[in-house]
Amino acid sequence: MKQFDPEKLKRAYPGMTEEFSARMDALIRSLPSRKEEPKMKKKMSLALAFALALMLLLTATAVAAGLGAFGQLATAHDPDRRLEDLDAVAAPVQAKVTAADGVAVTVEQAYYDGERVFISYRITGGLTRVETGRGALEGVNWFDPGDYGIALDPDSPAASLVETLQTGETGDWVRVTQTAVHDGLRLSDGAYLDIIGGEERLLPDGTVIGWKECEVPQELAGDTLACKAVAFRVTTTYQKTDGGLRAAYERVPEETDVPFTVRKETDVTRLAGASAVDGLYTARAECTLNRVDLKATVTLQCPESWVRAWMDWEYQRDFDLIESWALYSGEERIGDEGNDRGVSGEGGVLTYETILRHGGKTENLRLVPVYADGGEHPEEAIPLQAQ
């Protein structure tokens, strides 16, 4: 486990004022998670042209094969491998809402196992709107970057617009409004389902396709869920000043709800198992096995030094400890790298949460500990049995 020197971090990244931190926190919570698509220049390199052609080919191939959004995303570079399985088992939804500004959001597929909801979706129609103008803007709550400056992603449309703003070609200000889908989902009564994972891709025709995996609290789980995906808008305004640039960020009140209903998958199995290493630790695993993956919670009774190594960045570790878990079917390792959701600990108890793809191999499952220094220890595996 890599250790960090807090004093070096403080010297490299000096502290911020409380006001600056509060404003940045508010900004981060309001911004869409999707990275803006690069603005194409008139000249295109051979490598970029090849990449674009490859993307078009993969998209066309996916559509021709009759794949849904899960399947199309599975053809992208370095995808989550569960997407192939999700495309096969998810129920078609095709719930579409078109907003007054022309943006259309469609929830295409959904899969619900009683603990998590997966959806695929598509966004079309004017996701980015740009306004330019001259003169002063009144009533704007400008964000003062102070000594930190305004950092712009060079691949974003805003970067090229701000460049022309600085030279005076565009005008005195530029306003960019973008549409994105909230990270989580909401139930029909407003309850929030927090996101676990997901991704979005911007296709060459301007369409965004994406997927999300959201957690369903036990007290909200039922045989069916009435959900809604929510699209929102964020406006960023840049203005030229004598001292450079200033910016303002505003969450637009307008939102677009896309309601849909999903039924719980019945092919779900609860698994559990235990193991022990004399004088070192005891382990208990509780798992949910659905048609896509295995979600595991592993609780260890272990040395307090292990807990301190996980919980205290300043703790200097001079011993090996379990870092993660691998999934085996018999003697075969399956699932590749897992989605390690986190480790929590207190006293002499560590709790690991991880999600692992099984690829349809669901017999004789075992969780094998992976040590930070020593790698996998198959002799310490936790055999899993149906409950």
C-alpha positions as CSV (number, residue, x, y, z in Angstrom):
1,M,0.0,0.0,0.0
2,K,1.5,3.3,-1.0
3,Q,2.1,5.7,1.9
4,F,2.1,9.5,1.5
5,D,4.1,12.2,3.4
6,P,1.5,14.7,4.5
7,E,4.1,17.5,4.9
8,K,5.2,17.1,1.3
9,L,1.5,17.2,0.2
10,K,1.0,20.4,2.1
11,R,4.1,22.0,0.6
12,A,3.1,20.9,-2.9
13,Y,-0.6,22.0,-2.5
14,P,-0.9,24.9,-0.1
15,G,-4.2,25.2,1.8
16,M,-7.2,27.1,0.5
17,T,-9.4,29.6,2.3
18,E,-12.7,28.3,3.7
19,E,-14.7,30.5,1.3
20,F,-12.7,29.1,-1.7
21,S,-13.2,25.5,-0.5
22,A,-16.9,26.0,0.0
23,R,-17.4,27.5,-3.5
24,M,-15.3,24.8,-5.1
25,D,-17.4,22.1,-3.3
26,A,-20.6,23.6,-4.5
27,L,-19.2,23.9,-8.1
28,I,-18.1,20.2,-8.2
29,R,-21.5,19.0,-7.0
30,S,-23.2,21.0,-9.7
31,L,-21.1,20.1,-12.7
32,P,-22.0,17.3,-15.1
33,S,-19.8,14.2,-14.9
34,R,-19.3,13.9,-18.6
35,K,-16.2,15.2,-20.2
36,E,-16.9,17.6,-23.1
37,E,-16.2,16.3,-26.6
38,P,-13.2,17.7,-28.3
39,K,-13.9,20.5,-30.9
40,M,-12.8,19.3,-34.3
41,K,-10.3,21.6,-36.1
42,K,-10.4,22.1,-39.9
43,K,-7.2,20.1,-40.1
44,M,-7.4,16.5,-38.9
45,S,-4.3,14.4,-38.3
46,L,-4.1,10.9,-39.8
47,A,-4.2,9.3,-36.4
48,L,-7.3,11.2,-35.4
49,A,-9.0,10.4,-38.7
50,F,-8.2,6.7,-38.2
51,A,-9.5,6.8,-34.6
52,L,-12.7,8.5,-35.7
53,A,-13.2,6.0,-38.5
54,L,-12.6,3.1,-36.1
55,M,-15.2,4.6,-33.7
56,L,-17.7,4.9,-36.5
57,L,-17.0,1.3,-37.7
58,L,-17.5,-0.1,-34.2
59,T,-20.7,1.9,-33.7
60,A,-22.1,0.8,-37.0
61,T,-21.1,-2.8,-36.3
62,A,-22.8,-2.7,-32.9
63,V,-26.0,-1.2,-34.3
64,A,-26.0,-3.8,-37.2
65,A,-25.7,-6.6,-34.7
66,G,-28.8,-5.4,-32.9
67,L,-27.1,-4.4,-29.7
68,G,-28.6,-2.0,-27.2
69,A,-26.7,0.8,-25.6
70,F,-25.1,-1.7,-23.1
71,G,-23.8,-3.7,-26.1
72,Q,-22.6,-0.6,-28.0
73,L,-20.7,0.6,-25.0
74,A,-19.1,-2.9,-24.7
75,T,-17.4,-2.3,-28.0
76,A,-15.7,0.9,-26.8
77,H,-12.1,1.1,-25.7
78,D,-11.4,-0.6,-22.3
79,P,-15.1,-1.1,-21.3
80,D,-16.5,-2.7,-18.2
81,R,-16.8,-6.4,-19.3
82,R,-20.1,-6.8,-17.6
83,L,-21.7,-4.7,-20.3
84,E,-21.7,-7.7,-22.6
85,D,-23.7,-9.7,-20.1
86,L,-26.0,-6.7,-19.3
87,D,-26.9,-6.3,-22.9
88,A,-28.1,-9.9,-22.9
89,V,-30.1,-9.9,-19.7
90,A,-31.4,-6.3,-19.3
91,A,-35.1,-5.6,-20.1
92,P,-36.0,-3.3,-22.9
93,V,-37.5,0.0,-21.6
94,Q,-37.4,2.7,-24.3
95,A,-38.7,5.4,-22.1
96,K,-38.1,8.7,-23.9
97,V,-38.8,12.3,-23.0
98,T,-38.0,15.3,-25.2
99,A,-37.6,18.7,-23.4
100,A,-38.6,22.1,-24.6
101,D,-35.0,22.9,-25.6
102,G,-35.0,19.9,-27.9
103,V,-32.8,17.6,-25.8
104,A,-34.2,14.0,-25.8
105,V,-33.3,11.5,-23.1
106,T,-34.1,7.8,-23.6
107,V,-33.7,5.1,-20.9
108,E,-33.2,2.1,-23.2
109,Q,-32.5,-0.9,-21.0
110,A,-32.7,-1.7,-17.3
111,Y,-31.7,-4.6,-15.0
112,Y,-32.6,-4.8,-11.2
113,D,-31.5,-7.6,-8.9
114,G,-33.1,-6.3,-5.7
115,E,-29.9,-4.5,-4.5
116,R,-28.8,-2.6,-7.6
117,V,-30.3,-1.0,-10.7
118,F,-28.4,-0.9,-14.0
119,I,-29.6,1.3,-16.9
120,S,-28.4,2.3,-20.3
121,Y,-29.5,5.6,-21.8
122,R,-29.1,7.9,-24.8
123,I,-29.1,11.7,-25.1
124,T,-29.7,13.5,-28.3
125,G,-30.4,17.0,-29.6
126,G,-28.3,20.1,-28.7
127,L,-26.5,19.0,-25.6
128,T,-24.2,22.1,-25.8
129,R,-25.6,25.5,-26.5
130,V,-23.4,28.6,-26.9
131,E,-24.1,32.3,-26.6
132,T,-21.7,35.2,-27.2
133,G,-22.1,38.9,-26.7
134,R,-20.7,42.3,-26.1
135,G,-21.0,44.6,-23.2
136,A,-21.1,44.1,-19.4
137,L,-23.3,41.4,-17.8
138,E,-25.3,42.4,-14.8
139,G,-26.4,40.3,-11.9
140,V,-23.8,37.6,-12.4
141,N,-22.2,35.9,-9.3
142,W,-18.7,35.8,-10.6
143,F,-16.3,33.3,-9.2
144,D,-13.0,34.9,-8.3
145,P,-10.2,32.4,-9.0
146,G,-7.6,34.5,-7.0
147,D,-4.2,33.0,-7.4
148,Y,-5.4,29.7,-8.7
149,G,-6.4,30.8,-12.2
150,I,-9.1,29.3,-14.4
151,A,-8.1,25.9,-15.5
152,L,-9.7,24.8,-18.8
153,D,-9.7,21.4,-20.3
154,P,-7.9,21.9,-23.6
155,D,-10.2,19.4,-25.3
156,S,-13.4,21.2,-24.3
157,P,-15.4,23.4,-26.7
158,A,-15.1,26.2,-24.0
159,A,-11.3,26.2,-24.4
160,S,-11.4,27.3,-28.1
161,L,-14.2,29.7,-27.4
162,V,-12.3,31.3,-24.5
163,E,-9.3,31.6,-26.7
164,T,-11.2,33.7,-29.2
165,L,-12.8,35.6,-26.3
166,Q,-9.3,36.6,-25.1
167,T,-8.3,37.8,-28.6
168,G,-11.5,39.8,-28.9
169,E,-12.8,37.8,-31.9
170,T,-15.9,36.4,-30.1
171,G,-17.0,39.5,-28.1
172,D,-16.8,40.3,-24.4
173,W,-18.4,37.2,-23.0
174,V,-19.2,33.6,-23.8
175,R,-21.9,31.5,-22.2
176,V,-21.9,27.7,-22.6
177,T,-24.9,25.6,-21.4
178,Q,-24.5,21.8,-21.2
179,T,-27.0,19.0,-20.5
180,A,-26.1,15.9,-18.6
181,V,-27.8,13.1,-16.6
182,H,-27.6,13.0,-12.9
183,D,-25.1,10.4,-11.5
184,G,-27.8,8.7,-9.5
185,L,-31.5,7.8,-10.1
186,R,-34.6,8.8,-8.2
187,L,-37.6,6.8,-7.2
188,S,-41.0,8.2,-8.0
189,D,-41.4,9.4,-4.4
190,G,-38.1,11.4,-4.7
191,A,-35.8,8.9,-2.8
192,Y,-32.3,9.0,-4.2
193,L,-30.4,5.9,-5.4
194,D,-26.7,6.6,-5.2
195,I,-24.4,5.7,-8.2
196,I,-21.8,2.9,-7.9
197,G,-20.3,3.2,-11.4
198,G,-21.0,4.0,-15.0
199,E,-19.7,5.8,-18.1
200,E,-20.7,8.0,-21.0
201,R,-19.5,8.1,-24.6
202,L,-19.9,10.9,-27.1
203,L,-20.5,9.4,-30.6
204,P,-19.4,11.2,-33.8
205,D,-23.0,12.3,-34.6
206,G,-23.2,14.2,-31.2
207,T,-25.3,11.5,-29.5
208,V,-24.3,10.5,-25.9
209,I,-24.8,6.9,-24.8
210,G,-24.1,5.9,-21.2
211,W,-24.9,3.4,-18.4
212,K,-25.2,3.6,-14.7
213,E,-25.1,1.2,-11.8
214,C,-27.0,2.5,-8.7
215,E,-27.5,1.1,-5.3
216,V,-31.0,0.4,-3.8
217,P,-31.2,0.6,0.0
218,Q,-32.8,-2.5,1.5
219,E,-35.7,-0.5,2.9
220,L,-36.6,0.8,-0.6
221,A,-36.3,-2.5,-2.5
222,G,-39.4,-4.2,-3.8
223,D,-40.5,-6.5,-6.6
224,T,-40.7,-3.5,-8.9
225,L,-39.2,0.0,-8.8
226,A,-40.7,3.1,-10.3
227,C,-37.6,5.2,-11.1
228,K,-36.7,8.2,-13.1
229,A,-33.5,9.4,-14.7
230,V,-33.1,13.2,-14.4
231,A,-31.3,15.4,-16.9
232,F,-30.0,18.8,-15.8
233,R,-28.3,21.8,-17.3
234,V,-25.2,23.8,-16.1
235,T,-24.3,27.2,-17.6
236,T,-20.7,28.5,-17.5
237,T,-20.1,32.1,-18.4
238,Y,-16.7,33.6,-19.2
239,Q,-16.0,37.3,-19.4
240,K,-12.9,39.2,-20.5
241,T,-11.6,41.7,-18.0
242,D,-8.6,44.0,-17.9
243,G,-6.9,41.5,-15.7
244,G,-7.7,38.4,-17.8
245,L,-10.8,36.2,-17.4
246,R,-13.5,35.6,-14.8
247,A,-16.1,32.9,-14.8
248,A,-19.5,32.2,-13.3
249,Y,-21.1,28.8,-12.8
250,E,-24.9,28.4,-12.5
251,R,-27.2,25.4,-12.2
252,V,-30.2,26.0,-14.5
253,P,-33.5,25.3,-12.7
254,E,-34.9,23.3,-15.7
255,E,-34.7,19.5,-15.3
256,T,-36.1,16.7,-17.4
257,D,-37.5,13.6,-15.7
258,V,-37.6,10.3,-17.6
259,P,-39.8,7.9,-15.6
260,F,-39.6,4.1,-16.1
261,T,-40.5,1.0,-14.1
262,V,-38.2,-2.1,-13.8
263,R,-39.1,-5.5,-12.3
264,K,-36.8,-7.4,-10.0
265,E,-34.7,-10.2,-11.6
266,T,-35.7,-13.6,-10.0
267,D,-32.5,-15.4,-10.8
268,V,-30.5,-14.2,-7.8
269,T,-28.7,-16.3,-5.2
270,R,-27.3,-15.5,-1.8
271,L,-24.0,-17.1,-1.1
272,A,-21.9,-17.2,2.1
273,G,-18.6,-18.7,3.3
274,A,-15.9,-18.5,6.0
275,S,-12.2,-19.2,6.3
276,A,-9.5,-18.7,8.9
277,V,-5.7,-18.5,9.1
278,D,-4.6,-19.6,12.6
279,G,-3.2,-16.8,14.6
280,L,-3.8,-14.2,11.9
281,Y,-7.4,-13.6,10.9
282,T,-10.9,-15.1,10.4
283,A,-13.0,-14.2,7.4
284,R,-16.8,-14.2,6.7
285,A,-18.2,-13.5,3.2
286,E,-21.7,-12.6,2.3
287,C,-22.5,-12.4,-1.4
288,T,-25.2,-11.7,-4.0
289,L,-24.9,-13.6,-7.2
290,N,-27.0,-12.4,-10.2
291,R,-26.7,-13.0,-13.9
292,V,-24.1,-10.4,-14.4
293,D,-21.7,-10.3,-11.4
294,L,-21.0,-11.3,-7.8
295,K,-21.3,-8.6,-5.1
296,A,-19.3,-9.5,-2.0
297,T,-18.9,-8.2,1.5
298,V,-16.0,-9.8,3.3
299,T,-15.5,-9.1,7.1
300,L,-12.2,-9.9,8.7
301,Q,-11.3,-10.2,12.4
302,C,-7.7,-9.3,12.1
303,P,-4.7,-7.5,13.8
304,E,-5.4,-3.9,14.6
305,S,-2.2,-3.0,12.7
306,W,-4.1,-4.0,9.5
307,V,-6.9,-1.6,10.3
308,R,-4.5,1.2,11.1
309,A,-2.6,0.6,7.8
310,W,-5.9,1.0,5.9
311,M,-7.3,3.9,7.9
312,D,-4.3,6.0,8.7
313,W,-2.2,7.4,5.9
314,E,0.6,8.2,8.2
315,Y,1.0,4.7,9.5
316,Q,4.2,3.0,8.3
317,R,3.5,-0.6,7.3
318,D,6.3,-3.1,7.6
319,F,4.1,-6.2,7.1
320,D,1.9,-7.7,4.4
321,L,-1.9,-7.6,4.5
322,I,-4.9,-8.4,2.3
323,E,-5.5,-5.7,-0.3
324,S,-8.4,-7.1,-2.4
325,W,-10.2,-10.4,-3.5
326,A,-10.1,-12.4,-6.6
327,L,-13.0,-14.7,-7.8
328,Y,-12.3,-18.3,-8.8
329,S,-14.5,-21.0,-10.2
330,G,-12.8,-24.2,-9.0
331,E,-9.2,-23.7,-9.8
332,E,-9.8,-21.2,-12.6
333,R,-9.5,-17.5,-11.9
334,I,-12.4,-15.6,-13.4
335,G,-13.7,-12.0,-13.4
336,D,-10.5,-10.2,-14.1
337,E,-10.0,-7.1,-11.9
338,G,-12.9,-6.4,-9.6
339,N,-14.6,-3.1,-8.8
340,D,-13.3,-2.6,-5.3
341,R,-15.9,-0.3,-3.7
342,G,-13.9,0.3,-0.6
343,V,-12.5,-0.9,2.7
344,S,-13.7,0.3,6.1
345,G,-12.3,-0.7,9.5
346,E,-12.5,-0.1,13.3
347,G,-10.7,-1.8,16.2
348,G,-9.8,-5.3,14.9
349,V,-12.4,-5.5,12.1
350,L,-11.9,-4.8,8.4
351,T,-14.8,-4.9,5.9
352,Y,-14.1,-5.2,2.1
353,E,-16.8,-4.5,-0.5
354,T,-16.1,-5.6,-4.0
355,I,-18.0,-6.5,-7.2
356,L,-16.6,-9.2,-9.6
357,R,-17.8,-10.4,-13.0
358,H,-18.3,-14.1,-13.3
359,G,-18.9,-14.4,-17.0
360,G,-21.6,-17.1,-16.5
361,K,-19.3,-19.4,-14.5
362,T,-21.2,-19.8,-11.2
363,E,-20.2,-23.2,-9.9
364,N,-17.7,-23.9,-7.1
365,L,-17.0,-20.2,-6.5
366,R,-14.2,-19.1,-4.2
367,L,-12.9,-15.8,-3.0
368,V,-9.1,-15.7,-2.9
369,P,-7.3,-13.0,-0.9
370,V,-4.8,-10.8,-2.8
371,Y,-2.1,-9.5,-0.5
372,A,-0.5,-6.1,-1.1
373,D,3.0,-7.6,-1.5
374,G,2.6,-11.3,-1.8
375,G,-0.2,-11.5,-4.3
376,E,-2.9,-14.2,-4.4
377,H,-3.0,-16.8,-1.6
378,P,-5.3,-19.6,-3.0
379,E,-4.7,-21.7,0.1
380,E,-6.7,-19.1,2.1
381,A,-9.7,-19.1,-0.2
382,I,-13.3,-18.6,1.1
383,P,-15.5,-21.3,-0.5
384,L,-19.0,-20.0,-1.2
385,Q,-22.2,-21.9,-0.7
386,A,-25.8,-21.1,-1.5
387,Q,-27.9,-20.0,1.5
